[in-house]
Amino acid sequence: MWAGSGARPPTGSAGKAATTKYLGGHSDITGGALIAADPAVGELITRHVGMMGTMAAHQEAWLVQRGIKTLPVRMRQICESAQRIAEFLDAHPRVRRAHYPGLPGHPDHALAAKQMPGGFGGVVSLVVEGDADAAGRVCERTKVFTLAVSLGSVESLIEHPARMTHCTTAGSALGVDESLLRLSVGLEDCDELIADLAAALEAD
Ligand SMILES: *Cc1c(COP(=O)(O)O)cnc(C)c1O
């Protein structure tokens, strides 16, 4: 475990993964993992981490290990619900565009289907018909989706990138549509999630 997944491995072939999101899965830790293909590189990383004191605290490490035990079953349900939600949004008259790699109309749907045969993940985004304020009102009205910027948890979250995660990118090449909303689909009943979005979209 490596506290701060942005850190680079010292040498050789290694990958990194955030444990903050789906691996932990419950919005209660931040952390990351470094994964080495070569055991010698793994040994070097372990020694380096020990010397630097950047290993995860025991509570976080334990919560990640516990989260991993339910990862497959959480991901199956999350992917199934996200697919249904994306299809619902794609057909909704108050949604200009729904983005989800599981939608056949997504430009990289074929590639995603090859890379992700088990499902297309839990992040769905939508461009609301109307301006930034209209999009903001949708986030404020949801009751099952909590207004917060994280993702990958058992709870469903909604956020407004232009005003939250991406507020510093306006006007740059990285800027996002001001009416874009991002969802992180969790484990609540999918019919309730869809009803929550329908009510929030249709109130204006
Ligand atoms: C994603 C996220 C971070 C950053 O975590 P990484 O492991 O670096 O991806 C920090 N805090 C919260 C609440 C997050 O959702």
The ligand as a Gaussian input file, in Angstrom:
#p B3LYP/6-31G(d) Opt

LIG

0 1
 C      -10.614000      10.369000      -5.573000
 C      -10.547000      11.047000      -4.294000
 C       -9.329000      11.475000      -3.797000
 C       -8.041000      11.210000      -4.550000
 O       -7.753000       9.875000      -4.326000
 P       -6.787000       9.037000      -5.309000
 O       -6.588000       7.755000      -4.556000
 O       -5.558000       9.857000      -5.472000
 O       -7.544000       8.838000      -6.581000
 C       -9.314000      12.120000      -2.573000
 N      -10.444000      12.323000      -1.863000
 C      -11.640000      11.892000      -2.300000
 C      -12.869000      12.150000      -1.470000
 C      -11.740000      11.240000      -3.524000
 O      -12.910000      10.797000      -3.964000

